[in-house]
Amino acid sequence: MRDQRQAAPGPRDTPEPRQRTAALLLKLSPVMFVLCYLLAAVQGAKWQHSLLIAVVGTAMCLGAAGLYKLRGSRSAGDLFWLNIILRLFTR
């Protein structure tokens, strides 16, 4: 009985708030693209590098929206492991 209560999603992990959060991330991704591009350009990056930074940042935002829409609050653990895997490649 105790295991069933722990396995059940919490009251905040319902499809409606999950859908709103994912929709908000999708709507903000173009804004993120522009802001990433401008920030890189202001810091003196070439336009090719600024564009690359903006595309990667937007892809990460869209990926997070998709992952959150599919997995809900369990996606935080997925992002934790993804962060560990990416850190292994950067060393």
C-alpha atoms as a printed R data frame, in Angstrom:
   type eleno elety resid chain resno      x      y       z
1  ATOM     1    CA   MET     A     1  0.000  0.000   0.000
2  ATOM     2    CA   ARG     A     2  2.818  2.399   0.837
3  ATOM     3    CA   ASP     A     3  4.603  1.630  -2.450
4  ATOM     4    CA   GLN     A     4  1.501  2.507  -4.421
5  ATOM     5    CA   ARG     A     5  1.312  5.955  -2.881
6  ATOM     6    CA   GLN     A     6  4.945  6.660  -3.729
7  ATOM     7    CA   ALA     A     7  4.615  5.436  -7.316
8  ATOM     8    CA   ALA     A     8  1.526  7.552  -8.041
9  ATOM     9    CA   PRO     A     9  2.231 10.987  -9.531
10 ATOM    10    CA   GLY     A    10  1.745 13.972  -7.298
11 ATOM    11    CA   PRO     A    11 -1.162 16.386  -7.671
12 ATOM    12    CA   ARG     A    12  0.985 18.844  -9.607
13 ATOM    13    CA   ASP     A    13  2.077 16.238 -12.157
14 ATOM    14    CA   THR     A    14 -1.105 16.210 -14.183
15 ATOM    15    CA   PRO     A    15 -1.413 16.456 -17.967
16 ATOM    16    CA   GLU     A    16 -2.874 19.970 -17.971
17 ATOM    17    CA   PRO     A    17 -0.014 21.793 -16.178
18 ATOM    18    CA   ARG     A    18  2.475 19.643 -18.073
19 ATOM    19    CA   GLN     A    19  0.874 20.715 -21.357
20 ATOM    20    CA   ARG     A    20  0.958 24.394 -20.340
21 ATOM    21    CA   THR     A    21  4.615 24.215 -19.347
22 ATOM    22    CA   ALA     A    22  5.600 22.480 -22.577
23 ATOM    23    CA   ALA     A    23  3.578 25.009 -24.602
24 ATOM    24    CA   LEU     A    24  5.290 27.876 -22.792
25 ATOM    25    CA   LEU     A    25  8.725 26.434 -23.565
26 ATOM    26    CA   LEU     A    26  7.735 26.037 -27.212
27 ATOM    27    CA   LYS     A    27  6.481 29.622 -27.403
28 ATOM    28    CA   LEU     A    28  9.622 30.991 -25.767
29 ATOM    29    CA   SER     A    29 12.051 29.110 -28.012
30 ATOM    30    CA   PRO     A    30 12.090 31.799 -30.772
31 ATOM    31    CA   VAL     A    31 12.747 34.438 -28.102
32 ATOM    32    CA   MET     A    32 15.583 32.289 -26.790
33 ATOM    33    CA   PHE     A    33 17.036 32.026 -30.294
34 ATOM    34    CA   VAL     A    34 17.119 35.799 -30.715
35 ATOM    35    CA   LEU     A    35 18.477 36.463 -27.235
36 ATOM    36    CA   CYS     A    36 21.208 33.816 -27.550
37 ATOM    37    CA   TYR     A    37 22.242 35.232 -30.909
38 ATOM    38    CA   LEU     A    38 22.316 38.800 -29.620
39 ATOM    39    CA   LEU     A    39 24.200 37.900 -26.464
40 ATOM    40    CA   ALA     A    40 26.872 36.029 -28.423
41 ATOM    41    CA   ALA     A    41 27.131 38.877 -30.941
42 ATOM    42    CA   VAL     A    42 27.459 41.499 -28.196
43 ATOM    43    CA   GLN     A    43 30.286 39.489 -26.662
44 ATOM    44    CA   GLY     A    44 32.183 39.682 -29.935
45 ATOM    45    CA   ALA     A    45 31.538 36.287 -31.526
46 ATOM    46    CA   LYS     A    46 31.545 35.940 -35.298
47 ATOM    47    CA   TRP     A    47 28.099 35.670 -36.838
48 ATOM    48    CA   GLN     A    48 28.629 31.970 -37.618
49 ATOM    49    CA   HIS     A    49 29.456 31.222 -33.993
50 ATOM    50    CA   SER     A    50 26.560 33.345 -32.780
51 ATOM    51    CA   LEU     A    51 24.217 31.436 -35.056
52 ATOM    52    CA   LEU     A    52 25.575 28.096 -33.825
53 ATOM    53    CA   ILE     A    53 25.099 29.111 -30.176
54 ATOM    54    CA   ALA     A    54 21.549 30.275 -30.894
55 ATOM    55    CA   VAL     A    55 20.643 27.065 -32.746
56 ATOM    56    CA   VAL     A    56 22.064 24.829 -30.014
57 ATOM    57    CA   GLY     A    57 20.314 26.829 -27.287
58 ATOM    58    CA   THR     A    58 16.999 26.660 -29.120
59 ATOM    59    CA   ALA     A    59 17.406 22.933 -29.754
60 ATOM    60    CA   MET     A    60 18.009 22.401 -26.051
61 ATOM    61    CA   CYS     A    61 14.879 24.408 -25.202
62 ATOM    62    CA   LEU     A    62 12.787 22.406 -27.661
63 ATOM    63    CA   GLY     A    63 14.284 19.157 -26.392
64 ATOM    64    CA   ALA     A    64 13.454 20.070 -22.813
65 ATOM    65    CA   ALA     A    65  9.880 20.916 -23.830
66 ATOM    66    CA   GLY     A    66  9.459 17.595 -25.596
67 ATOM    67    CA   LEU     A    67 11.005 15.620 -22.770
68 ATOM    68    CA   TYR     A    68  8.858 17.344 -20.171
69 ATOM    69    CA   LYS     A    69  5.728 16.778 -22.242
70 ATOM    70    CA   LEU     A    70  6.519 13.070 -22.551
71 ATOM    71    CA   ARG     A    71  7.870 12.303 -19.089
72 ATOM    72    CA   GLY     A    72  6.516 15.010 -16.812
73 ATOM    73    CA   SER     A    73  8.318 15.545 -13.522
74 ATOM    74    CA   ARG     A    74 10.371 12.390 -14.103
75 ATOM    75    CA   SER     A    75 12.239 14.281 -16.824
76 ATOM    76    CA   ALA     A    76 14.414 15.980 -14.188
77 ATOM    77    CA   GLY     A    77 16.167 12.657 -13.611
78 ATOM    78    CA   ASP     A    78 16.620 12.221 -17.352
79 ATOM    79    CA   LEU     A    79 18.227 15.648 -17.646
80 ATOM    80    CA   PHE     A    80 20.501 14.812 -14.710
81 ATOM    81    CA   TRP     A    81 21.806 11.714 -16.489
82 ATOM    82    CA   LEU     A    82 22.109 13.571 -19.777
83 ATOM    83    CA   ASN     A    83 24.226 16.183 -18.018
84 ATOM    84    CA   ILE     A    84 26.522 13.455 -16.669
85 ATOM    85    CA   ILE     A    85 26.883 11.885 -20.120
86 ATOM    86    CA   LEU     A    86 27.679 15.245 -21.736
87 ATOM    87    CA   ARG     A    87 30.301 15.952 -19.074
88 ATOM    88    CA   LEU     A    88 32.004 12.660 -19.922
89 ATOM    89    CA   PHE     A    89 32.369 13.768 -23.542
90 ATOM    90    CA   THR     A    90 33.803 17.182 -22.662
91 ATOM    91    CA   ARG     A    91 36.712 15.787 -20.666
